[in-house]
Amino acid sequence: MSKSVTIRVEDQLHALLKERAEAEGTTVTALIAQAAHDAVRDPRLEGAADVFRAFINDNADAFDAAFPDDTPARLDAPGQAA
């Protein structure tokens, strides 16, 4: 369920928001909602996915060697779809 929030912005800011929304194929409401979401996002999670991917990339061969029966199909292996 969503809640309605009303804000007042200067005409110039509204024009910029509208221009940006049109350029991105979205709405002013969606832009503002994303900005609000970003404002309350847990900063500890910033970059966490990149760190996790790097860890997996750096250690995949070691895991495969240690647990050969549990080695998953690698999407980057020859003949595999990426």
C-alpha positions as CSV (number, residue, x, y, z in Angstrom):
1,M,0.0,0.0,0.0
2,S,1.3,3.4,-0.9
3,K,0.9,6.7,0.9
4,S,0.4,10.1,-0.7
5,V,2.9,12.8,0.1
6,T,2.5,16.3,-1.0
7,I,5.5,18.7,-1.5
8,R,5.9,22.1,-2.9
9,V,8.8,22.9,-5.2
10,E,9.7,26.0,-7.1
11,D,8.5,26.2,-10.7
12,Q,12.1,25.9,-12.0
13,L,12.7,22.7,-10.1
14,H,9.4,21.3,-11.3
15,A,10.4,22.1,-14.9
16,L,13.7,20.3,-14.4
17,L,12.1,17.3,-12.8
18,K,9.5,17.1,-15.6
19,E,12.3,17.3,-18.2
20,R,14.3,14.6,-16.5
21,A,11.3,12.4,-16.1
22,E,10.5,12.7,-19.8
23,A,14.1,12.0,-20.8
24,E,14.1,8.8,-18.7
25,G,10.6,7.7,-19.8
26,T,9.2,8.0,-16.3
27,T,7.1,10.4,-14.2
28,V,8.0,13.2,-11.8
29,T,6.4,11.1,-9.0
30,A,8.6,8.1,-9.8
31,L,11.7,10.3,-9.8
32,I,10.8,11.8,-6.4
33,A,9.9,8.4,-5.0
34,Q,13.3,7.0,-6.1
35,A,15.1,10.0,-4.6
36,A,13.3,9.5,-1.3
37,H,14.2,5.8,-1.4
38,D,17.8,6.6,-2.0
39,A,17.8,9.1,0.8
40,V,16.9,6.4,3.4
41,R,18.9,3.5,1.9
42,D,21.3,1.8,4.3
43,P,24.7,3.2,3.3
44,R,26.4,0.0,4.5
45,L,24.9,-1.8,1.5
46,E,26.4,0.6,-1.0
47,G,28.7,-1.4,-3.3
48,A,27.9,-4.7,-1.4
49,A,26.9,-6.4,-4.6
50,D,30.1,-5.4,-6.4
51,V,32.2,-6.6,-3.4
52,F,30.3,-9.9,-3.4
53,R,30.8,-10.4,-7.2
54,A,34.5,-9.6,-6.9
55,F,34.9,-12.1,-4.0
56,I,33.2,-14.8,-6.0
57,N,35.2,-14.0,-9.2
58,D,38.4,-14.0,-7.2
59,N,37.7,-17.3,-5.3
60,A,35.5,-19.4,-7.6
61,D,38.4,-21.7,-8.7
62,A,39.4,-22.3,-5.1
63,F,35.8,-23.2,-4.1
64,D,35.5,-25.4,-7.2
65,A,38.7,-27.2,-6.3
66,A,37.6,-27.6,-2.6
67,F,34.1,-28.8,-3.4
68,P,34.3,-30.5,-6.9
69,D,31.0,-32.4,-6.5
70,D,29.2,-29.1,-5.7
71,T,30.6,-27.1,-8.6
72,P,27.7,-25.3,-10.3
73,A,27.5,-24.8,-14.1
74,R,29.5,-21.6,-14.8
75,L,27.7,-19.1,-17.1
76,D,31.1,-17.9,-18.3
77,A,32.3,-21.4,-19.3
78,P,32.7,-22.2,-23.0
79,G,29.4,-23.3,-24.5
80,Q,27.4,-21.7,-21.7
81,A,25.0,-18.8,-22.3
82,A,26.0,-15.7,-20.4
